[in-house]
Structures are given as C-alpha cells and as structure tokens.
C-alpha cells in the first residue's frame, strides 16, 4: 500500500514538472520569436505575412502558457518570472525595431522599459515577493502591448495602422505613466502599513519593559 502511494506521488510529481516545463517552453518561444523578428528586419523582409505570423504566435503563447502552468496546480515563481521577461523581451524587441524606422514614437518602448523595471523592483524590493506582483493596469498594459505589436506587424500591408498607432501614442504614454503611478500609490500604502506595524511593535515592547520593571520592584 505504501509503495503504491509512493509510486503515485512520483508519477504526480513527474506530471507536474512536465506541465511546468511545457509552460516554460511556451514562454521561451517568445524570445525565439523576437530573434526571428530582428532577422526579418536585418534581412529587410518586412512582409506582413511574416511579421503577422510572428506577432500572432507570440500573442497565442502568452494566452496559453498561463492556463497550461495552472494545470500543474499552481504556477511556479520561476515560470511566472519567465513569462514576464519573455513578454517584455518580445514587446521591446518589436517596438524598438519599429521605432527605429519611425513606425512608432521612440518614447513608447522607453516607457514600457521603465514600467517593467519598476514592476521588477516593486516585486523584489518593495513587496519582497518570490513571484511577480499582479497589477490590474499592468495586466491591461500587456494586452495593449500585444494589440500594438499585432497592428504594427500588419502595417506593412495596411499603412493606415501606422497612422493609427501614431495617433494613439500619446494616449498609450498616459496609460503607461498611470500604471507606474498606480504602483507608486501602492508603495505609500505599504510604507504606511509597515510604519503602523512598527509603531505597534514599539508600543508593545515599551509596555513589556514597563511591566518587567514593575515586577522587579
């Protein structure tokens, strides 16, 4: 009986590791796709069918890797970090290439890079979390990023999408700045909560010292 339980436990562990590995491979595929995008630019092969296929494949892997990881029970912190880094590598690669040819204002990839840097610092330094901290605006920011990437991929065939991207650029900049400000407000709430906890700990420590002194007398 015990042997059967051990065998079943090992089988479950192997299944969990296999599912997480599959999810991680889906995330890593976006880094590979970003390399293919760069090659298309270097070789001057900016065809909408090529770039569109790359953008749609990247968006599909971003949609699928999370649900796949959740099949294992709970996504690992490593997998969640890998998902986030793969997203920003792909999006920044695409938008930097597009900004280099004037398809989008250069401040868009700069703001996305700043937002992601703040996101990492927020998760590691401020929140001291093992996995990326979820953000409502950050989630929608990721959706907006992929919509922008897909639009630019098909702009080779539909030039009106370039004008649309330029027209929406100021609104996108405001959105990214709002996402960063949301985290700043969250910092203030965290610092206020920690200062209150510190005050309570100090008050309790002082109360303990006073009681100890009374007991001695």
C-alpha positions, 0 to 999 in steps of 0.5 A: 500500500505504501509503495503504491502511494509512493509510486503515485506521488512520483508519477504526480510529481513527474506530471507536474514538472512536465506541465511546468516545463511545457509552460516554460517552453511556451514562454521561451518561444517568445524570445525565439520569436523576437530573434526571428523578428530582428532577422526579418528586419536585418534581412529587410523582409518586412512582409506582413505575412511574416511579421503577422505570423510572428506577432500572432504566435507570440500573442497565442503563447502568452494566452496559453502558457498561463492556463497550461502552468495552472494545470500543474496546480499552481504556477511556479515563481520561476515560470511566472518570472519567465513569462514576464521577461519573455513578454517584455523581451518580445514587446521591446524587441518589436517596438524598438525595431519599429521605432527605429524606422519611425513606425512608432514614437521612440518614447513608447518602448522607453516607457514600457522599459521603465514600467517593467523595471519598476514592476521588477523592483516593486516585486523584489524590493518593495513587496519582497515577493518570490513571484511577480506582483499582479497589477490590474493596469499592468495586466491591461498594459500587456494586452495593449502591448500585444494589440500594438505589436499585432497592428504594427506587424500588419502595417506593412500591408495596411499603412493606415495602422501606422497612422493609427498607432501614431495617433494613439501614442500619446494616449498609450504614454498616459496609460503607461505613466498611470500604471507606474503611478498606480504602483507608486500609490501602492508603495505609500500604502505599504510604507504606511502599513509597515510604519503602523506595524512598527509603531505597534511593535514599539508600543508593545515592547515599551509596555513589556519593559514597563511591566518587567520593571514593575515586577522587579520592584 
